[in-house]
């Protein structure tokens, strides 16, 4: 699909937008899923103005980091009496993307002191972590409902690599049962991630 920064993003219903701006995690994940293609297209458009090697996904992640900073202050500034959320978001994404791209360009041209390697790594890690958290929320919404045991297996088993025999006494289930359940949960998550990646590729 050809890039078109003016292509409308999928519209969310006003109640979902309201819940997202109020901080509801699931609604915020739906907002991210709906408007990530718009952010990516805008990032591609902006990077076309600068001699930069950074990929659009990096710029998009930096923009989302700004959108969600300080209790997503930029998103909460939306006034529904002044137009659609999509139009407001497109304007904010473009302006924030330009700020980031200008900063990258100045850094590349040595117009400002280059940030330390540790600072750059920290910033990139924060952007990557943001993307991973939002992707995880989308995945969890896709594979819901999850039980309390599933959530423990997801957090401690998959993320922290806690062994099933360590979780068995606390969860009151045999280690073999937990291993089988974790295996099924991993399969569900793999399918969900693949579906979301396919959707993102088609939308972008």
Residue pairs with C-beta under 8 A, 6 or more apart in sequence:
1 202
1 203
1 204
3 41
3 44
3 45
4 41
5 38
5 41
5 42
5 44
5 45
5 90
7 38
7 41
8 86
9 34
9 35
9 37
9 38
9 86
9 89
9 90
10 34
10 35
11 34
11 84
11 86
12 20
12 30
12 31
12 34
12 85
14 80
16 27
16 30
16 31
17 27
17 31
17 78
17 85
19 26
19 27
20 27
20 28
20 30
20 31
20 75
21 72
21 75
21 76
21 78
23 71
23 72
25 137
26 137
26 141
28 68
28 72
28 134
28 137
29 134
29 137
29 138
29 141
30 141
32 64
32 134
32 137
32 138
33 138
33 196
35 86
35 89
36 60
36 64
36 200
36 203
37 200
37 203
37 204
38 86
38 89
38 90
38 93
39 60
39 63
39 64
39 93
40 56
40 57
40 60
40 204
41 204
42 60
42 63
42 90
42 93
42 94
42 97
43 56
43 57
43 59
43 60
43 63
43 97
44 56
45 94
46 59
46 94
46 97
46 98
46 101
47 54
47 56
47 59
47 101
49 101
50 101
50 102
50 104
50 105
51 105
51 108
52 101
52 104
52 105
52 108
54 104
58 124
58 127
59 97
59 100
59 101
61 127
61 128
61 130
61 131
62 97
62 100
62 123
62 127
63 93
63 96
63 97
63 100
64 127
64 130
64 131
64 134
65 126
65 127
65 130
66 74
66 96
66 99
66 100
67 74
67 75
67 92
67 93
67 96
68 75
68 130
74 92
74 96
75 89
75 92
78 85
78 88
78 89
79 88
82 88
106 112
107 114
107 115
115 123
135 193
135 196
138 196
139 189
139 192
139 193
139 196
140 146
140 154
142 192
142 195
142 196
143 185
143 188
143 189
143 192
146 154
149 171
149 173
149 178
149 181
150 181
150 185
152 167
152 170
152 171
153 167
153 178
153 181
153 182
153 185
154 185
154 189
156 162
156 167
157 164
157 167
157 178
157 182
158 182
158 185
158 186
158 189
163 175
164 175
164 176
164 178
164 179
164 182
165 175
167 175
167 178
168 174
168 175
168 178
171 178
173 181
